[in-house]
């Protein structure tokens, strides 16, 4: 297949949507498909060049007033260049849009006009947008964003890729009528292989002085890590504040993998800790190496559509401790309640941290179980399911186009865009 990915920002490693698009593009190419990208940005590094394949670049749209927020979050909106849209869509067998903004909506317009097969992914959670304005928990505002997305983008699409059952159910609650395909964003096999090797090495060590610190460097510290953009909704602040309540705070080394607008605030918050947190920004190989020397993984985010970084962590053999938030899909990964804490509550997080420190044998047992559980989220499995969704859309678009040409009637045209999918906001 010739597949066109439509996404505002593609060449960044600090945005979960972009990372997912990069991974799917790479795996689809490995499986013999041609994938090109219609986006607003251009390759910036040698690593970016390896992801490129004669892409279509529309350029960046500079938002008046709010541009500084885009830059803080390493996300940029793409221009909707009509000529490039026509050129890119005419090249493709099927189009897949990632973000529900200007470029994607213009692409959907063109696909509707020409009968081009088009699918969409739901990666942009409204709560992530509202959190940028300090309104992440203001339900009326989030509901409005859901309605806008539904009207302008998703109810014009037959097939939607949802990375978790949680977000599929949220879309149903908000009146989305398309078919949902629950497909994980998937993790690279390197994480699974690293976890299997770690477990194998552990089994081969018959005499270990400490199960808890067996993965750590010889500095005697307990290393606790979180991966994610340094932003308010990810709640790294809860982890920092939990150190006030943990009985083992003087032995804990926090590591935050990511960058973002809250960096300076987190540095200030951490000044009283005995061991200053490490803030790192890592490629895949470095991240795996860091995870393999970590003792416990925390995912404190209030809102997530999937949280692929949490899967990567437990794939390498770490027990996760996850915020049990009602607007996050991440709690689905917890194998029992010991891996959950009350979202936003640093005392409850400290309780969970101390529990795992004090029960190393149980921790070792659960590390094995989490490593095994991660295999259901492999990238290759996810892309196979994604292929099936694209092929189904191609067949249905072809049938609808044939029917439209047969009759050219309003009723036939409605099969491409049903009346109930043209609902007003």
C-alpha positions as CSV (number, residue, x, y, z in Angstrom):
1,X,0.0,0.0,0.0
2,X,1.0,3.6,-0.5
3,X,0.1,5.2,2.9
4,X,0.0,8.9,3.7
5,X,0.3,10.0,7.3
6,X,-1.1,13.4,8.1
7,X,0.3,15.0,11.2
8,X,1.1,18.6,12.3
9,X,4.5,17.9,14.0
10,X,6.3,14.7,12.9
11,X,10.0,15.4,13.6
12,X,10.2,15.5,17.4
13,X,10.9,13.0,20.1
14,X,9.1,14.8,22.9
15,X,5.6,14.2,21.7
16,X,3.8,10.9,22.1
17,X,1.7,11.3,19.0
18,X,4.7,12.1,16.8
19,X,6.6,9.1,18.3
20,X,3.7,6.8,17.6
21,X,3.6,8.0,14.0
22,X,7.3,7.5,13.6
23,X,7.2,4.0,14.9
24,X,4.2,3.0,12.8
25,X,5.8,4.4,9.7
26,X,9.0,2.5,10.3
27,X,7.2,-0.8,10.9
28,X,4.9,-0.4,7.9
29,X,8.0,0.3,5.7
30,X,9.7,-2.8,7.1
31,X,6.6,-4.8,6.1
32,X,6.9,-3.6,2.5
33,X,4.6,-0.5,2.4
34,X,5.5,2.9,1.1
35,X,4.8,5.6,3.8
36,X,5.1,9.3,3.2
37,X,4.3,12.1,5.6
38,X,2.3,15.3,5.1
39,X,3.3,17.6,8.0
40,X,4.3,21.1,8.9
41,X,7.9,20.6,10.0
42,X,11.1,19.4,8.3
43,X,13.8,17.0,9.4
44,X,16.2,18.8,11.7
45,X,18.8,16.2,12.6
46,X,20.6,13.2,10.9
47,X,18.2,11.0,12.9
48,X,15.2,12.8,11.5
49,X,16.6,12.3,8.0
50,X,16.4,8.5,8.6
51,X,12.6,8.9,9.2
52,X,12.0,10.9,6.0
53,X,10.9,9.6,2.7
54,X,10.2,12.4,0.2
55,X,7.7,13.9,2.6
56,X,5.3,16.8,1.9
57,X,6.1,19.8,4.1
58,X,3.3,22.5,4.4
59,X,5.2,24.8,6.8
60,X,4.3,25.9,10.3
61,X,1.3,28.0,11.1
62,X,2.3,30.6,13.8
63,X,-0.6,31.1,16.2
64,X,-1.1,34.7,17.3
65,X,-0.9,35.0,21.1
66,X,-0.7,31.3,21.8
67,X,2.5,30.5,19.8
68,X,4.6,30.6,23.0
69,X,2.5,27.7,24.4
70,X,3.1,25.6,21.2
71,X,6.8,26.2,21.6
72,X,6.8,25.3,25.3
73,X,5.2,21.9,24.5
74,X,7.3,21.2,21.4
75,X,4.2,21.1,19.2
76,X,3.5,23.2,16.1
77,X,0.4,23.5,13.9
78,X,0.8,22.8,10.2
79,X,-0.4,25.1,7.4
80,X,-3.2,23.6,5.2
81,X,-1.5,24.0,1.8
82,X,-4.2,23.0,-0.7
83,X,-1.9,22.3,-3.5
84,X,0.3,20.0,-1.4
85,X,-2.8,18.3,0.0
86,X,-4.0,17.4,-3.5
87,X,-0.5,16.2,-4.5
88,X,-0.1,14.1,-1.4
89,X,-3.6,12.6,-1.4
90,X,-3.5,11.8,-5.1
91,X,-0.3,9.8,-4.5
92,X,-1.7,7.7,-1.7
93,X,-3.9,4.6,-1.7
94,X,-5.1,5.5,1.8
95,X,-4.7,8.5,4.1
96,X,-4.4,8.3,7.9
97,X,-4.7,11.5,9.9
98,X,-3.3,11.8,13.4
99,X,-4.3,15.3,14.7
100,X,-7.7,17.0,14.5
101,X,-6.6,20.4,13.4
102,X,-6.4,22.6,10.3
103,X,-4.3,20.4,8.1
104,X,-6.1,17.2,8.9
105,X,-9.6,18.7,8.4
106,X,-8.5,20.1,5.0
107,X,-7.2,16.7,4.0
108,X,-10.6,15.1,5.1
109,X,-12.4,17.7,3.0
110,X,-10.4,16.6,-0.1
111,X,-10.8,12.9,0.6
112,X,-14.6,13.4,0.9
113,X,-14.6,15.3,-2.4
114,X,-12.6,12.6,-4.3
115,X,-13.7,9.5,-2.5
116,X,-10.1,8.8,-1.2
117,X,-10.0,6.3,1.6
118,X,-9.2,8.0,4.9
119,X,-8.9,6.9,8.5
120,X,-8.0,8.8,11.7
121,X,-6.3,8.3,15.1
122,X,-7.5,9.8,18.4
123,X,-4.3,10.8,20.1
124,X,-5.0,14.3,21.3
125,X,-6.9,14.1,24.6
126,X,-8.9,17.2,25.3
127,X,-7.6,17.3,28.9
128,X,-4.1,17.7,27.5
129,X,-5.1,20.9,25.7
130,X,-7.1,22.3,28.6
131,X,-4.3,21.6,31.1
132,X,-2.2,24.1,29.1
133,X,-4.6,26.8,30.3
134,X,-4.9,25.5,33.8
135,X,-8.4,24.0,33.1
136,X,-7.5,20.3,32.8
137,X,-10.2,19.3,35.3
138,X,-12.9,21.7,34.1
139,X,-15.4,19.2,32.5
140,X,-17.5,21.7,30.5
141,X,-14.4,23.0,28.7
142,X,-13.2,19.4,28.0
143,X,-16.7,18.4,26.8
144,X,-16.6,21.4,24.4
145,X,-13.3,20.2,22.9
146,X,-14.7,16.7,22.5
147,X,-17.7,18.2,20.6
148,X,-15.5,20.3,18.3
149,X,-13.3,17.3,17.5
150,X,-16.3,15.2,16.8
151,X,-18.0,17.7,14.5
152,X,-15.1,18.9,12.5
153,X,-13.0,15.7,12.3
154,X,-14.1,12.3,13.7
155,X,-17.7,11.9,12.7
156,X,-16.6,12.4,9.1
157,X,-14.5,9.3,9.4
158,X,-15.6,5.6,9.2
159,X,-12.7,4.1,11.1
160,X,-10.9,5.5,14.2
161,X,-7.7,4.1,15.7
162,X,-8.0,4.4,19.5
163,X,-4.9,3.3,21.5
164,X,-6.9,2.1,24.5
165,X,-10.3,0.8,25.4
166,X,-10.6,3.7,27.8
167,X,-10.5,6.4,25.1
168,X,-12.8,4.3,22.9
169,X,-15.4,4.4,25.6
170,X,-14.8,8.1,26.2
171,X,-15.5,8.8,22.6
172,X,-18.7,6.7,22.7
173,X,-19.9,8.7,25.8
174,X,-19.3,11.9,23.8
175,X,-21.4,10.8,20.8
176,X,-18.7,9.6,18.4
177,X,-20.3,7.3,15.9
178,X,-17.5,5.8,13.9
179,X,-16.1,2.3,14.3
180,X,-13.4,2.2,17.0
181,X,-10.3,0.0,16.5
182,X,-8.6,-0.4,19.8
183,X,-4.9,-0.9,18.9
184,X,-2.0,-0.2,21.2
185,X,0.6,2.2,19.9
186,X,3.0,-0.6,20.5
187,X,6.6,-0.9,21.9
188,X,9.7,-1.8,20.0
189,X,11.0,-5.4,20.5
190,X,14.2,-4.0,22.0
191,X,12.3,-3.3,25.3
192,X,10.8,-6.8,25.4
193,X,14.2,-8.4,24.6
194,X,15.8,-6.3,27.4
195,X,13.2,-7.5,29.9
196,X,13.6,-11.1,28.9
197,X,17.4,-10.9,29.2
198,X,17.1,-9.3,32.6
199,X,14.8,-12.0,33.9
200,X,17.1,-14.7,32.5
201,X,20.1,-13.2,34.2
202,X,18.2,-12.9,37.5
203,X,17.2,-16.6,37.3
204,X,20.9,-17.5,36.7
205,X,22.0,-15.7,39.9
206,X,21.4,-18.2,42.6
207,X,22.8,-16.0,45.4
208,X,21.7,-12.4,45.4
209,X,22.1,-10.2,48.5
210,X,19.2,-7.9,47.6
211,X,16.4,-8.4,45.1
212,X,15.4,-4.8,45.3
213,X,18.7,-3.3,44.4
214,X,20.0,-6.0,42.2
215,X,19.5,-3.8,39.1
216,X,21.0,-0.7,40.6
217,X,24.5,0.8,40.3
218,X,26.8,0.2,43.3
219,X,25.9,3.6,44.9
220,X,23.5,2.1,47.4
221,X,20.6,4.2,46.1
222,X,17.1,3.2,45.2
223,X,16.5,4.5,41.7
224,X,12.9,5.6,40.9
225,X,12.0,6.8,37.4
226,X,9.2,8.4,35.4
227,X,9.2,9.0,31.6
228,X,7.2,11.8,30.2
229,X,7.1,15.4,29.1
230,X,7.7,17.8,32.0
231,X,4.2,19.3,32.0
232,X,1.5,19.9,34.5
233,X,-0.8,17.1,33.6
234,X,2.1,14.5,33.8
235,X,2.3,15.3,37.6
236,X,6.0,14.8,38.3
237,X,5.3,17.2,41.1
238,X,3.4,14.5,43.0
239,X,6.5,12.2,42.9
240,X,8.7,15.0,44.2
241,X,6.2,15.8,47.0
242,X,5.9,12.1,47.9
243,X,9.6,12.2,49.0
244,X,8.4,14.2,52.1
245,X,6.4,11.1,53.2
246,X,8.5,8.2,52.2
247,X,10.5,6.5,55.0
248,X,13.3,5.9,52.5
249,X,13.6,9.4,50.9
250,X,17.2,9.7,52.0
251,X,18.0,6.6,49.9
252,X,15.9,7.5,46.8
253,X,17.3,8.9,43.6
254,X,14.6,10.3,41.3
255,X,15.1,10.3,37.5
256,X,12.8,12.2,35.2
257,X,13.2,11.3,31.5
258,X,11.8,14.1,29.3
259,X,11.8,17.8,28.8
260,X,9.1,20.5,29.0
261,X,7.8,23.7,30.4
262,X,7.8,22.7,34.1
263,X,11.5,21.9,34.3
264,X,12.5,25.0,36.3
265,X,9.6,24.6,38.7
266,X,10.5,21.0,39.4
267,X,14.1,21.9,40.0
268,X,13.0,24.5,42.6
269,X,10.6,22.0,44.2
270,X,13.4,19.5,44.6
271,X,15.9,21.7,46.4
272,X,15.2,20.1,49.8
273,X,15.7,16.5,48.7
274,X,18.9,14.8,49.9
275,X,19.5,13.6,46.3
276,X,18.7,16.1,43.6
277,X,16.6,14.5,40.8
278,X,18.3,13.7,37.5
279,X,16.6,15.2,34.5
280,X,17.6,13.4,31.3
281,X,16.5,13.3,27.7
282,X,17.4,9.9,26.1
283,X,17.2,8.1,22.8
284,X,15.8,4.5,22.7
285,X,19.1,2.8,23.5
286,X,19.9,5.1,26.3
287,X,16.4,4.8,27.7
288,X,16.6,1.0,27.8
289,X,20.0,1.2,29.6
290,X,18.5,3.6,32.2
291,X,15.5,1.4,32.8
292,X,17.7,-1.6,33.3
293,X,19.4,0.1,36.2
294,X,16.1,1.3,37.8
295,X,14.3,-0.2,40.8
296,X,10.7,1.1,40.5
297,X,8.8,3.0,37.8
298,X,6.2,5.7,38.7
299,X,3.5,7.0,36.3
300,X,1.8,9.9,38.1
301,X,0.0,11.5,35.1
302,X,-3.6,12.6,35.7
303,X,-4.6,12.1,32.0
304,X,-3.4,9.6,29.4
305,X,-4.8,8.0,26.3
306,X,-2.4,5.1,26.7
307,X,1.0,6.0,28.2
308,X,3.3,3.9,26.0
309,X,6.3,4.9,28.2
310,X,4.7,3.0,31.1
311,X,4.5,-0.1,28.9
312,X,8.2,0.3,27.9
313,X,9.1,0.5,31.6
314,X,7.4,-2.7,32.7
315,X,8.5,-4.5,29.5
316,X,12.0,-4.1,30.8
317,X,11.1,-5.8,34.0
318,X,9.9,-3.0,36.3
319,X,6.9,-2.9,38.6
320,X,4.9,0.3,37.8
321,X,3.1,2.4,40.3
322,X,0.3,4.2,38.5
323,X,-2.0,7.1,39.3
324,X,-5.5,5.7,39.5
325,X,-7.1,8.6,37.6
326,X,-10.5,8.4,36.1
327,X,-9.4,10.3,32.9
328,X,-6.4,8.1,32.2
329,X,-6.0,4.7,30.5
330,X,-2.8,3.8,32.3
331,X,-4.5,2.1,35.3
332,X,-5.5,-0.7,32.9
333,X,-1.8,-1.9,33.1
334,X,-1.9,-2.5,36.8
335,X,-2.0,-6.3,37.5
336,X,-3.3,-5.6,41.0
337,X,-4.0,-2.8,43.4
338,X,-0.5,-2.7,44.7
339,X,0.5,-0.9,41.5
340,X,-2.1,1.8,42.0
341,X,-2.1,5.0,44.1
342,X,-4.7,7.8,44.4
343,X,-4.1,10.3,41.7
344,X,-2.6,13.6,42.9
345,X,-2.0,12.2,46.4
346,X,1.7,12.2,47.4
347,X,1.1,10.5,50.7
348,X,-0.6,7.5,49.0
349,X,2.2,7.4,46.4
350,X,4.8,7.3,49.3
351,X,2.8,4.4,50.8
352,X,3.0,2.4,47.5
353,X,6.7,3.2,47.1
354,X,7.5,2.1,50.6
355,X,5.5,-1.1,50.2
356,X,7.6,-2.3,47.2
357,X,10.9,-1.3,49.0
358,X,9.9,-3.4,52.0
359,X,8.7,-6.4,50.0
360,X,11.5,-7.3,47.6
361,X,10.4,-10.9,47.1
362,X,6.9,-9.9,46.0
363,X,8.5,-7.2,43.8
364,X,10.7,-9.7,42.0
365,X,7.7,-12.0,41.4
366,X,5.6,-9.1,39.9
367,X,8.5,-8.0,37.8
368,X,8.4,-11.3,36.0
369,X,4.6,-11.1,35.6
370,X,4.8,-7.5,34.1
371,X,7.6,-8.6,31.7
372,X,5.3,-11.3,30.4
373,X,2.3,-9.0,30.2
374,X,4.1,-6.5,28.0
375,X,4.2,-8.9,25.0
376,X,0.6,-8.2,24.1
377,X,1.7,-4.6,23.3
378,X,4.4,-5.4,20.7
379,X,4.7,-2.9,17.8
380,X,4.6,-5.6,15.2
381,X,1.2,-6.9,16.5
382,X,-0.2,-3.4,16.6
383,X,0.8,-2.6,13.0
384,X,-0.7,-5.9,11.7
385,X,-4.1,-4.8,13.2
386,X,-3.6,-1.3,11.8
387,X,-3.0,-2.7,8.4
388,X,-6.4,-4.5,8.6
389,X,-8.1,-1.3,9.5
390,X,-6.6,0.5,6.5
391,X,-7.5,-2.3,4.1
392,X,-11.1,-2.3,5.4
393,X,-11.4,1.4,4.7
394,X,-10.0,1.0,1.2
395,X,-12.7,-1.6,0.4
396,X,-15.5,0.4,1.9
397,X,-14.4,3.6,0.2
398,X,-14.2,1.9,-3.2
399,X,-17.7,0.4,-2.7
400,X,-19.2,3.8,-1.7
401,X,-17.5,5.6,-4.6
402,X,-18.9,2.9,-7.0
403,X,-22.4,3.4,-5.6
404,X,-22.1,7.2,-5.8
405,X,-21.1,7.0,-9.5
406,X,-23.8,4.5,-10.2
407,X,-26.7,6.7,-9.0
408,X,-25.2,10.2,-8.3
409,X,-28.1,10.6,-6.0
410,X,-28.2,12.4,-2.6
411,X,-29.0,9.1,-0.9
412,X,-25.9,7.4,-2.4
413,X,-23.7,10.3,-1.5
414,X,-25.0,10.0,2.1
415,X,-23.4,6.5,2.3
416,X,-20.0,8.3,2.2
417,X,-21.0,10.8,4.9
418,X,-24.1,9.6,6.8
419,X,-26.5,12.3,7.9
420,X,-26.0,11.4,11.6
421,X,-22.3,12.1,11.2
422,X,-22.9,15.7,10.1
423,X,-24.3,16.7,13.5
424,X,-23.9,20.2,14.7
425,X,-21.8,21.2,17.7
